[in-house]
């Protein structure tokens, strides 16, 4: 079974809160935590699928999401401990974690089935 979404367009973004925190973890590395809360959006996309029993189809869909959130933790570092971040721009970014929370409020599919 395959489903594919293309031409994804999102609009009507709304963001409740954005929090940014940083903590040094070594002389050349800083851990940055970015949290986004209450993110809402409306999106449309085209889709097509192939399923069991030789069915296939496609169309377009509307999706509305509310109360989404994400937390991303990054380590920003320079190339060596002799180059502290207080004096140099980061040369490396490591994603420690990325935890999204998506809450779909409604989905409306417009299309058909071919067999």
C-alpha positions as CSV (number, residue, x, y, z in Angstrom):
1,X,0.0,0.0,0.0
2,X,1.4,3.4,-1.0
3,X,0.1,6.9,-0.4
4,X,1.9,10.0,-1.6
5,X,1.2,13.7,-0.7
6,X,2.5,16.4,-3.1
7,X,2.2,20.2,-3.4
8,X,1.7,20.7,0.3
9,X,0.8,24.3,1.1
10,X,0.2,25.6,4.6
11,X,-1.3,28.9,5.6
12,X,-3.0,30.7,8.5
13,X,-0.2,30.0,10.9
14,X,-0.7,31.0,14.5
15,X,2.0,30.5,17.2
16,X,1.2,30.8,20.9
17,X,4.6,30.7,22.7
18,X,8.2,30.3,21.6
19,X,10.8,29.6,24.3
20,X,14.6,29.6,23.8
21,X,17.1,28.5,26.4
22,X,20.8,28.0,26.3
23,X,23.2,26.3,28.7
24,X,27.0,25.9,28.2
25,X,28.0,22.3,28.4
26,X,31.8,22.8,27.6
27,X,34.1,25.5,26.6
28,X,33.2,25.2,23.0
29,X,29.7,23.8,23.1
30,X,26.3,25.3,24.1
31,X,23.1,23.3,24.3
32,X,20.1,25.2,22.9
33,X,16.5,24.2,23.7
34,X,13.7,25.6,21.4
35,X,10.1,25.0,22.4
36,X,7.1,26.0,20.3
37,X,3.6,25.7,21.8
38,X,0.1,26.2,20.5
39,X,1.0,26.1,16.8
40,X,-2.0,26.1,14.5
41,X,-2.1,25.8,10.7
42,X,-4.4,25.0,7.8
43,X,-2.9,23.0,4.9
44,X,-3.9,21.6,1.5
45,X,-2.2,18.9,-0.5
46,X,-2.6,16.6,-3.5
47,X,-2.6,12.9,-2.8
48,X,-2.6,9.6,-4.7
49,X,-2.5,6.1,-3.5
50,X,-2.3,2.5,-4.6
51,X,-3.9,-0.1,-2.3
52,X,-5.0,-3.6,-1.9
53,X,-7.0,-5.4,-4.6
54,X,-5.6,-3.1,-7.3
55,X,-7.5,0.0,-6.1
56,X,-5.9,3.3,-6.7
57,X,-7.0,6.9,-6.6
58,X,-6.2,10.5,-5.8
59,X,-7.4,14.0,-5.3
60,X,-6.8,16.8,-2.9
61,X,-7.3,17.3,0.9
62,X,-7.7,20.0,3.5
63,X,-6.2,19.6,6.9
64,X,-6.6,21.8,10.0
65,X,-4.3,21.3,13.0
66,X,-4.6,22.9,16.4
67,X,-2.5,22.9,19.5
68,X,0.7,21.5,17.9
69,X,4.0,21.7,19.6
70,X,7.7,20.9,19.2
71,X,10.8,20.8,21.3
72,X,14.2,20.8,19.6
73,X,17.5,20.4,21.5
74,X,20.6,21.4,19.6
75,X,24.3,21.4,20.5
76,X,26.2,24.3,18.9
77,X,30.0,23.9,18.9
78,X,33.2,25.3,17.4
79,X,35.8,23.1,15.8
80,X,38.1,22.9,18.9
81,X,38.0,23.7,22.6
82,X,40.5,26.5,22.0
83,X,37.9,28.4,19.9
84,X,35.2,29.3,22.5
85,X,31.7,30.1,21.3
86,X,31.8,33.4,23.1
87,X,34.4,34.5,20.5
88,X,33.6,32.4,17.4
89,X,30.5,31.4,15.4
90,X,29.5,27.7,15.6
91,X,31.0,25.4,13.0
92,X,28.9,22.4,14.0
93,X,25.2,21.8,14.9
94,X,24.1,18.5,16.4
95,X,20.4,17.7,16.8
96,X,20.2,16.0,20.2
97,X,16.4,15.5,20.0
98,X,13.4,16.7,18.1
99,X,10.0,15.9,19.6
100,X,7.0,17.1,17.6
101,X,3.4,16.8,18.8
102,X,0.8,17.0,16.0
103,X,-2.9,17.2,16.6
104,X,-5.1,17.0,13.6
105,X,-8.5,18.7,14.1
106,X,-10.1,17.8,10.8
107,X,-9.2,16.2,7.4
108,X,-11.4,16.4,4.3
109,X,-10.5,14.3,1.3
110,X,-11.8,15.2,-2.2
111,X,-11.2,12.6,-4.9
112,X,-12.1,9.1,-6.0
113,X,-11.2,5.5,-6.4
114,X,-10.2,3.8,-9.6
115,X,-10.2,0.0,-9.9
